[in-house]
Amino acid sequence: MSDPIAPHVLIVDDARDIREPLGQYLRKHGFRTQLAGNASEARGVLAGSAIHIVILDIMMPGEDGLSLCRWLVAHNGPPVLLLTAMADETDRIVGLELGADDYLVKPFNPRELLARVRAILRRAPPEIAAPPSGRRRFASWLHDPDAMKLTADDGRTADLTTAENRLMGIFLDHPRTVLSRSALLDMTAGREAKAYDRAIDNQMSRLRRKLELDPKKPQILLTEWGGGYRLAADVTEDG
């Protein structure tokens, strides 16, 4: 099952023998992908999905990739990696001048494309999740993000740090879903936090001490070995 917060890639290429294997390759390496055979299909995907990066072929029938790239930049769209033919040096230059983030010449090595996609995403501004505004109930607890507090049904309370409050909100946004450490880091502190690979584990330990009757045998915030963490509870709005 794909990570619901993994980077979401849109591949736009009229050649099925390129876009479909490329989509499979990126999914194998932890990305979510959607495919489009032309600019019109791409616009439909962009209208209905949160896309983190667009891999865009320049030479397509109808509206070409440069036109779609221009539209994406003008509308503050996601970063763009252009795919170009060997002879299209002028198009590559125009694409970069329009605001494309990088380009790759066909035929390309998928490993190089993967490296370039990751590099572009590292340079992109981090998407930091803000705590939700509403109070929500889960297990025997109430989370109040504005007060940065947890309150148990028996009256016990626990104050949360800013990081713990944000992390708790993310789990409540995705109940019963396995969230990887890297996804949680991206959502709580941005991509720069990946340098601190124990940050999420430390925050989870502190949250468990506040939530669990026995933090060594958690019943609410579970560890999924090799996967990450999961909130093992349903969530309801308070009031």
C-alpha positions as CSV (number, residue, x, y, z in Angstrom):
1,M,0.0,0.0,0.0
2,S,1.4,3.4,-0.9
3,D,2.2,6.0,1.7
4,P,-0.7,8.6,1.7
5,I,1.8,11.4,2.2
6,A,4.5,10.3,-0.2
7,P,5.4,12.8,-2.9
8,H,2.8,12.8,-5.6
9,V,4.3,12.8,-9.2
10,L,2.4,13.6,-12.4
11,I,4.0,12.1,-15.5
12,V,2.8,13.8,-18.7
13,D,4.0,12.0,-21.9
14,D,2.1,10.9,-25.0
15,A,4.3,7.8,-25.3
16,R,2.7,5.1,-23.3
17,D,5.9,3.0,-23.4
18,I,7.6,5.8,-21.5
19,R,5.0,7.0,-19.0
20,E,3.8,3.6,-17.8
21,P,7.2,2.0,-17.0
22,L,8.3,5.3,-15.5
23,G,5.3,5.4,-13.3
24,Q,6.0,1.8,-12.1
25,Y,9.6,2.6,-11.4
26,L,8.8,5.7,-9.3
27,R,6.1,3.8,-7.4
28,K,8.7,1.1,-6.7
29,H,10.8,3.8,-5.1
30,G,8.1,5.2,-2.8
31,F,6.3,7.8,-4.8
32,R,2.7,8.1,-5.7
33,T,2.1,8.6,-9.4
34,Q,-0.6,9.7,-11.8
35,L,-0.2,9.5,-15.6
36,A,-1.5,11.8,-18.4
37,G,-1.1,11.3,-22.2
38,N,-1.5,15.0,-23.1
39,A,-1.8,18.5,-21.6
40,S,-5.6,18.3,-21.4
41,E,-5.5,15.2,-19.2
42,A,-2.7,16.8,-17.1
43,R,-4.9,19.8,-16.4
44,G,-7.6,17.5,-15.2
45,V,-5.3,15.7,-12.8
46,L,-3.9,19.0,-11.5
47,A,-7.4,20.3,-10.9
48,G,-8.3,17.3,-8.7
49,S,-5.1,16.2,-7.0
50,A,-2.3,17.7,-4.9
51,I,0.8,17.2,-7.2
52,H,4.3,17.8,-5.8
53,I,6.2,17.6,-9.1
54,V,5.4,17.3,-12.8
55,I,7.6,15.2,-15.2
56,L,6.6,16.8,-18.6
57,D,7.5,15.8,-22.1
58,I,8.0,18.8,-24.4
59,M,7.0,17.2,-27.7
60,M,3.3,16.2,-27.5
61,P,0.5,16.5,-30.0
62,G,-1.9,19.4,-29.4
63,E,-0.8,21.7,-26.6
64,D,2.9,21.0,-26.1
65,G,4.9,20.7,-22.9
66,L,6.3,24.3,-23.1
67,S,2.8,25.7,-23.2
68,L,1.8,23.6,-20.2
69,C,5.0,24.5,-18.4
70,R,4.3,28.2,-19.0
71,W,0.8,27.8,-17.5
72,L,2.1,25.9,-14.5
73,V,4.6,28.6,-13.7
74,A,2.1,31.4,-14.2
75,H,-0.3,29.7,-11.7
76,N,2.3,28.9,-9.1
77,G,2.1,25.2,-9.9
78,P,4.4,22.4,-8.8
79,P,8.0,22.1,-9.9
80,V,8.6,20.9,-13.5
81,L,11.2,18.4,-14.8
82,L,11.2,18.6,-18.6
83,L,11.8,15.6,-20.9
84,T,13.4,16.6,-24.2
85,A,14.7,15.0,-27.4
86,M,18.4,15.1,-28.0
87,A,18.1,17.7,-30.8
88,D,15.8,20.1,-28.9
89,E,18.5,22.4,-27.3
90,T,16.4,25.5,-28.1
91,D,13.4,24.0,-26.4
92,R,15.5,23.1,-23.3
93,I,16.7,26.7,-23.0
94,V,13.2,28.1,-23.5
95,G,11.8,25.7,-20.9
96,L,14.4,26.8,-18.3
97,E,13.7,30.4,-19.1
98,L,10.0,29.8,-18.6
99,G,10.7,28.5,-15.1
100,A,11.2,24.7,-15.4
101,D,13.3,23.4,-12.6
102,D,15.4,20.9,-14.6
103,Y,15.5,18.9,-17.8
104,L,16.5,15.4,-18.9
105,V,17.4,14.3,-22.4
106,K,15.7,11.2,-23.9
107,P,16.7,8.4,-23.8
108,F,17.5,8.7,-20.1
109,N,18.5,6.4,-17.2
110,P,15.6,6.0,-14.8
111,R,18.1,6.2,-11.9
112,E,19.2,9.6,-13.0
113,L,15.6,10.8,-13.4
114,L,14.9,9.5,-9.8
115,A,18.0,11.5,-8.5
116,R,16.8,14.7,-10.3
117,V,13.3,14.3,-9.0
118,R,14.6,13.9,-5.4
119,A,16.9,16.9,-5.8
120,I,14.0,19.1,-7.1
121,L,11.8,18.1,-4.2
122,R,14.6,18.9,-1.7
123,R,14.9,22.4,-3.1
124,A,11.1,22.9,-3.1
125,P,9.7,24.9,-0.1
126,P,8.7,22.4,2.6
127,E,5.0,21.8,3.2
128,I,4.6,22.1,7.0
129,A,1.2,20.9,8.3
130,A,-0.5,23.4,10.6
131,P,-2.5,22.0,13.5
132,P,-6.2,21.6,12.8
133,S,-8.5,24.2,14.3
134,G,-11.1,21.9,15.7
135,R,-11.1,19.7,18.8
136,R,-11.3,15.9,18.1
137,R,-11.9,12.8,20.2
138,F,-10.0,9.5,19.8
139,A,-9.7,6.5,22.1
140,S,-10.4,8.0,25.6
141,W,-8.9,11.4,24.8
142,L,-9.8,14.8,23.5
143,H,-7.2,16.8,21.5
144,D,-7.5,20.6,21.7
145,P,-5.0,22.0,19.2
146,D,-5.6,25.6,20.1
147,A,-4.8,25.0,23.8
148,M,-2.1,22.4,22.8
149,K,-3.6,20.0,25.3
150,L,-4.8,16.4,25.7
151,T,-7.7,15.7,28.1
152,A,-8.7,12.1,29.1
153,D,-12.2,11.0,29.9
154,D,-11.1,10.5,33.6
155,G,-10.0,14.1,33.8
156,R,-6.2,13.7,33.3
157,T,-4.6,16.4,31.2
158,A,-1.3,16.6,29.3
159,D,0.2,19.7,27.8
160,L,1.8,19.4,24.4
161,T,4.8,21.1,22.8
162,T,4.4,22.7,19.4
163,A,6.0,19.7,17.7
164,E,3.9,17.2,19.6
165,N,0.7,19.2,18.9
166,R,1.4,19.2,15.2
167,L,2.3,15.5,15.2
168,M,-0.9,14.6,17.1
169,G,-2.9,16.5,14.5
170,I,-1.3,14.6,11.7
171,F,-2.2,11.3,13.2
172,L,-5.8,12.5,13.8
173,D,-5.9,13.5,10.1
174,H,-4.9,10.0,9.1
175,P,-6.4,7.5,11.6
176,R,-5.5,3.8,11.2
177,T,-3.1,4.7,8.5
178,V,0.6,3.7,8.6
179,L,2.7,6.9,8.3
180,S,6.4,6.5,7.6
181,R,9.1,8.4,9.6
182,S,10.1,10.3,6.5
183,A,6.5,11.4,5.7
184,L,6.0,12.4,9.3
185,L,9.2,14.5,9.2
186,D,8.1,16.2,6.0
187,M,4.7,17.0,7.5
188,T,5.9,18.2,10.9
189,A,9.2,20.0,10.3
190,G,9.9,20.2,6.6
191,R,12.5,18.4,4.5
192,E,15.5,19.9,6.4
193,A,14.5,17.8,9.5
194,K,15.5,14.6,7.7
195,A,19.0,15.2,9.0
196,Y,17.6,14.3,12.5
197,D,16.5,10.8,11.8
198,R,15.6,10.1,15.4
199,A,13.4,13.2,15.8
200,I,10.1,11.4,15.2
201,D,11.1,8.5,17.4
202,N,11.8,10.9,20.2
203,Q,8.5,12.8,19.8
204,M,6.6,9.5,19.7
205,S,8.2,8.4,22.9
206,R,7.1,11.6,24.6
207,L,3.6,11.4,23.2
208,R,3.3,7.8,24.4
209,R,4.3,8.7,27.9
210,K,1.4,11.2,27.9
211,L,-1.2,9.0,26.2
212,E,-0.6,5.4,27.0
213,L,-1.3,3.6,30.3
214,D,1.9,1.6,29.6
215,P,4.2,3.4,27.1
216,K,6.2,0.2,26.7
217,K,3.1,-1.6,25.5
218,P,1.2,1.1,23.5
219,Q,-2.4,0.6,22.5
220,I,-3.1,3.9,20.7
221,L,0.1,4.9,18.9
222,L,1.5,1.7,17.4
223,T,4.8,1.0,15.8
224,E,4.6,-0.7,12.4
225,W,8.0,-2.4,12.1
226,G,9.7,-1.4,8.9
227,G,6.8,1.0,8.1
228,G,6.4,3.7,10.7
229,Y,3.6,4.5,13.1
230,R,-0.2,4.2,13.2
231,L,-3.0,5.7,15.2
232,A,-5.1,2.7,16.2
233,A,-8.3,4.6,17.0
234,D,-11.3,6.1,15.2
235,V,-11.5,9.9,15.3
236,T,-14.6,12.1,15.7
237,E,-15.2,15.8,15.9
238,D,-15.9,17.2,19.3
239,G,-19.3,18.9,19.7
